[in-house]
C-alpha cells in the first residue's frame, strides 16, 4: 500500500492533484482543505495517502495531516459512504468538527454536505457515534469547562473548538482543562 507520497505538484484543481514522484505522476483526490495548503504547480509537496480499490483499479486520496486522513478512513468505513462523501465532509468541516458533530448527533449539520442525504447521515450517526463520543468520565468535566468558557465571554462555538483540542489524562481537573483550552494555539 502507498502510505505517503513526496514529489512535485504537477497539476492542481480544487479536489484533484497530480504529484510527480521521480517521473511517475500520481493522481489523488483531495479535500479543499488540503488543496488550499498545497503550494502552486512546481512546488514540492508531501501527502499522506489512502488507497481504495475499485472495479476500475486503484484510487488514491491525499491529505496534508494525519487527522484528516484518519477521519476520512473513519467516514468511509461506514457502509454506503464513499470517498466522494468523505472528501465533501472534509472540504466543509475540520476533522475535529466532524467528530464533534457526530458525537453530538447533529444529523442536520451532516445533511448540509453535498452527497449526504438523510439515509447516509443517519447511518453515519448510528455507526460512528460510539467511536467519536468522548469518554463518560470526561463529559461532566467538559460540560463544566464549556460553561466556564462561555462565562468568560467566548461564544459556544469558540468554547467547543477550544475544548476539542484538549486531551485530558486520567485524573484531569477543571483547572487543567481550562488552562489547556485558554492556552495559545500552536
Secondary structure as GFF3:
##gff-version 3
##sequence-region A 1 186
A	DSSP	beta_strand	4	13	.	.	.	ID=ss1
A	DSSP	beta_strand	16	21	.	.	.	ID=ss2
A	DSSP	beta_strand	24	30	.	.	.	ID=ss3
A	DSSP	alpha_helix	32	37	.	.	.	ID=ss4
A	DSSP	beta_strand	44	54	.	.	.	ID=ss5
A	DSSP	beta_strand	57	63	.	.	.	ID=ss6
A	DSSP	alpha_helix	66	76	.	.	.	ID=ss7
A	DSSP	alpha_helix	83	92	.	.	.	ID=ss8
A	DSSP	alpha_helix	95	104	.	.	.	ID=ss9
A	DSSP	alpha_helix	107	110	.	.	.	ID=ss10
A	DSSP	alpha_helix	118	132	.	.	.	ID=ss11
A	DSSP	alpha_helix	136	151	.	.	.	ID=ss12
A	DSSP	alpha_helix	156	164	.	.	.	ID=ss13
A	DSSP	alpha_helix	174	182	.	.	.	ID=ss14
###
